[in-house]
Amino acid sequence: MSEHKSAADLAAEVKRDFETKHDKVKEIAEKALAEAEKGVTASGTTKDLADQAIAGMNEAKARLDEMDQKMARRGEQGDRHLTAGERFVEDEAFKSFAGQTRPRGRAIVEVKDITSLTTDAAGSAGALVNSDRRGLQVELPQRRLTVRSLLLPGQTASNAIEYEQEKLFTNAAAPVAEGAAKPQSELQFEDKTATVRTIAHWIRASVQILADAPAMRSIIDQRLRFGLGLTEENQLLNGSGVGQNLTGLVTAATAYAAPGSLVATTQVDIIRLMILQSALAEFPPNGIVLNPIDWAAIEMGKDTQGRYIIGNPQGTISPTLWGLPVVATQAMGVDKALVGAFNLAAQIFDRQDATVDVSTEDGDNFTRNKVTIRAEERLALAIYRPQAIVYGDLGRVA
């Protein structure tokens, strides 16, 4: 069989071979049955042919069963989502590097899935929590990364994003009489530049770890790759824009001011007014960002009879408030809230996906038999409409 045939083609070929041999056995059997009905005793040659045909059919059946099993196993493996660490240790470049008796030089592998998605798609946060990971006997604590999923995704091949930030929109649209002058609306923009920033860190380990794939996978998944995500989430929210920092959502957001002379008496009321403030600016919100402590305080709220107002200790529904998803992250300050149309307000531009770099040539690694493992990514955050995000105090802490 040709080495270039696909698995499906090979399976079809094996199946056709089995069917051909099965038909041959059937033909011989029918011929022998017809002769027996006429009282003719089957000859030795006919019996030999039948035996050979049956043997050939059994052999083809065995091949067909083996092919079915391989296809089933391949399907099961294809359904399993590999973690970044697993893709790293299974990459041919890394295998070639680690397979040397004395590894020298470096190996670079793009792992590509620093993200906050919670689906089963490649690059989802599910890759961070794999129930079958065995590199470390005890799972290390991890924070769910979710802010990125609220934002519009993007890619760039440049080191900076030049864009126009919307400053003001005055809507003067009105009914106009025939022949009369039409009113002029105002839409003001300001030129902005979002510079691509690098987030990186590294660790040093024994060179023997190159031969220990489970440990390598755990280090990448549990610490290096996840560490990038923690810093990324903090930058997306709180980056000051100074030096090598991104300009974060909190830094650029519009300050909360209760609209319509409405008065808030609880933290839940304040969040509702933040939603209203964003909606009045014509940007329907798509999410709420809170510190886990504040979200717990809201969920623990009870009425005068001790019944939970919105919390449900036995509930399994995703956190929501006023119909919007709640993102609980420690990157958000305590007693603070961020509400807005994040998908309209800002966009992430990934310049370089998470990359893992392994080298034995750093510092005194050669003499100490050590290896340096580095992880880094590059991205920019463009904030188009600051009015679409509202930031303020919850008033829970005096």
N, C-alpha and C positions, 0 to 999 in steps of 0.2 A: 504493500500500500504506500501511496505517496506521503512523504513527510509533510507536505504542504497542505494536506487536506484538513478541513476543520473537524472538530469533534462530532458535529452533526452529520457531516459527510461520511465519516468513518462508521458511525452508528448505523446510518442508512445502508451502507455497503455490507456490513455484517448481517443486518436484518435480511437483505436481499439474498445473501448467500444461504442463510438458514432456510428461507422460504423455498429457494430452488431445490435444496437437498430434501426438504420436507415433501415437496411435490414429487421428487423422484422416488422416495420411499412409498408414497401413496400410489404412484403408478405401478410399481412392482407388486404391491400388495393387492391392488385391484386385478392385475393380470393373473396372479396366483389364485385368487378367489374364483375368477372366471374358469380357470382350468380345473380347479377342484370340483366346481359344479358340473363339469363335463366328465368327471371321473378320471381326469388325467393327474397323475402323481407328479408333484413338482420335482424337477431335476436338481442335481447337485449344483449345477451352474446357476440356476435361478436362486437357490438358497444362498450361495456365496455372494451373488449380486445384492440380494436383500440384506445380508449381514453387513456388507460394505456400505450400502446406502444408509442403513440405520446408524452405523458407526460414524459416518460422515455427518449425518443429521445431528447426532448427539454432540459431536465436536463443535459444530456450528452453534448449537444451542448453548453450550458452555461459554463460547466466545460472546454470544449475545448477552447472556446473563452478566458476564464480567464487565462488558461495556455499559450495561444499565447501571451496575453498581458504581462504576467510575463516574458516570454522568451524575448520579445522585449525590456522590461525595463532592464532586466539583460544584454542584448547585448549592450544597450546604455551605461550602467554604465561600462561595461567591456572595451568599446572603449575609455573612458575618462581616461587620464593619471593623476594619483594622485600625488600631490606634496609631498615632503618629510614631510612637516608639517602635511598634511592630513594623511599620513601613520602613523605619530607619534601619533596623537590624536585618531586614530582609532585602534591602537594596543591594544590588550587585556591586556597586562602588564600595560600600562599606564592607561587604563580605570579602572582597578582594583585599581591602586594606587590613582588616582584622585577621585574615588568613595567613598573613606573613609571619614567619618565625619571630622576627623582631620588627614590628611595624614602625615604619619611618615615613614622615611626610604628613599628609592630611587627607581627610575625606569629607566632602560636603554633600549633604542630602537635604532637599527641600521637603518639609513635612506638611506645610500648607494649611493646617486647620486650627489656627487660633481663632476661635469664634465663640459666639454665645448662643447659637441656635440650639434648640432643644429637640429637634426632629432627629430621625435616623439618617438624614442625608450626610454624605461625606463632609467632614469638617464641622460637625455638630458638637455641642457640649457633651453629648453622650459619649464621645470618644474619650473624655476625661474620666469617666466613671465606668470602667469595664469590670464586670463582676468576675471575669475569669483571669484577671491580671494576677501573676504570681511572683513578680520580681521582688516584692517586699512582702513579708508575712503579714504585716499589719498595714492597712490602707492609711495613708497620710491624709490629714484634713485638707479639704479643698473648698474654695468658695465658688459658688455657681456664678458664671459670667453671663450677664444678660443685657447690659447696656448696649452693646454693639448691635444686638438684634433689633433694637428700636430705630436704628439709623439707616439711612439710605446707603447701600453699598456701592463701591466703585473701585476702579483700577487706574493706575497712572504709570507712565514710563519716564516721568520727569521728576525733578527734585523739588518742584514747587507748583502749586495750583493757583492760578490767577482767576479770580471770579468777582462777580458784582454782588455785593450785599445789599439787600433791600432795606432802605432807611425809612421811607414814608410812602404811604399810598392814600391819596385824598380822592374819594369817589364823588364826582360831581354829576354823575349821570342823572338825567331828568327828562320828563316829557318836553318835547320841543314843537312849537307851532311851525307850520310850513313856511319856509323862507327865513325863519329866525336863526340867529347865531346859535351854534351848539356849545354847550358848556365844556370847559376844559378840566380834565382831571389831572392830578399830579402823581407821578410815580418816580421817586428819587432812589438812586443807587449810589453806592460808594465802592470804589475799587479796593479789593482786598487780596492778600496773598496768604495762602496756607502752605507753609514750608514743610516738606517731608522730614520727619524726625525719626531717629533710630532708637529703638529700645533693645537693650542687649544685656547679657550677663554670662558668666562662665564659672565652671568649677574645675578642680583638678582631682584626678583619681588615679588609682593604680593602673598600669598598662594591662594588667591581667583582666581588667573588666571588659576589654575588647573581645575576650573569648567567652564572656558570660552574658549571653543575649538577654535573659530575663532581667538581670540587674540593670543592664544598659537601658532596656525598655522602660523600666520603672523610673530611672533617673530622669529620662527625657520627659515621660508623661507626668510624673508626680512632682517634679521640681522645676527643671529648666523651662519646659514649654509652658507649664502652668504659671510659673513666675512671671513670664512675659505677659500673660493674660491679666494677672493681677495689676501690674503696673499700667498696662494699656487701659484697663477699666478706670483706674484712678485718673489717668491723663484725660480720657474722654470726658470725665465729669469735672475734674478740678484743675486741669492744666492751666497754668498762669499765663502762658504765652511768652514768658520771659526766658531768655537763653534757649536751651534745647527742649523746652516744654511745649506741648501743644496748647492751643487756646481751647479750654474745655467748655462744656455746655453751661456749667454753673457760672463761669467767669463771664460768658457772653449773654446770659439770660436776662430777661426783663424782670425787674423787682416786683414782687407781689404787692398789689394795692387793691383792697376790697372794692369791687365795682358796684355801682348802683346803690350806694349808701347802705348796703346790706351788712349785717353784723354777724360775725361768726362767734359761736360760744364753745365750740369743741374743735379738736384737730380735724375731725371729719368735715366739719363745716368749712374750715379754712381750705382744705383740699378741694371741696366743691366750688368755692369761690375762685380758686386758682384755675379750675377747669373753665369756669365762666369767663374769667379774664382772657384766657387764650381763645375761647370761642368768640368773644366779642371782637377780637382782633381778626376774625374770619379764618382762624386756624384751628379746626376741630382736633382736640388732643387725641393721641393714640396710646398714652401710657403715663404712669406715675412712678417716680423713683423715690424710695424711702430707705432710711436706715432700718435694719432688722429690728432694732430696739423699739423704734417708733411704730413699726407695723405690728409688733407684738402687743404694744400698749393699746393700739386701736382694736385689735382682735380680742383683747381681754376686757374691753369695755362691757359693763353689765347694767341692766336696768335696776329699778328699785327693788325688784323681787329676786335679784341675783341671777337673772337669765342673760346669756350672752346676747349682745345687740346684733353684731354681725359675725362674730367668731363662732366656729363650730368645731369643738375638739375632735369629733369623729369624722369631720369632712375631709374629702380628698380632692375637692375642686381647686383649680389653680387660683391664687390670690387675685381678687378683683375688688375694685371700689368704684362706685358710681358708674359701673359698666366698663371700666378700663382696667387693663392688666396692671398689677402692682409689681414692680421690680424692687426687691429687697436686697440691697447690697451694702456692705460695710464701707465701700468707697464714698457713699453719701454721708455727710455729717449728721450727727445726732440732733434731733429736733429741727431738721430741715426737710424740705420737700421740693421736688422738681417735677413740674407738670407741663406737658406740651405736646405739640404735633412734631415729634422728633423726626419723623420721616420727611417732613416738609422743611424743618428748621436746619438740618445739617446732613452732611454726607461724608462718609469715610472713604479715603482713597488709599488703597494698599499699593505700595511701591514694591515691597519685597515681602513675600509670605514668610512665615516662621522658618528659619533655616538653622540646621544643626551642623556645626563644624567641629571635627575631631582632629587634633594635631598632637604629635609627639615632639615637635620642634620648638615649643615655647619655653623660654627661660632655661632652667636646668632640668627639664623633663628627661633628657637623654641620660644624664648621669644618675638620676634618681628613679628611673624606670616608671615615670609618670605619664599621664596623658591629659591634655586640656580639652574639655568639652564646652563649646560655646553655643549659645542660642541667641538669635537676634531677628528682628523684624523692622520694617520701615513703613511708615504710614503718615498721612496728613488728614486733618479734619477741617473741612470747609463749613462755616456756619453762614447760611444764606439769609435766614430771617430770625434775628434775636427776639422779635415780638412773638414768635411761635412757641417760645419756652418761657415759663414763669417759675421764679425761684423765691423762696421765702421761709420764714420761721413758722413752726407749728404752734409755738407758745406753750408747749408742754413743760419745758424747763425754764425756771425763772431766771 
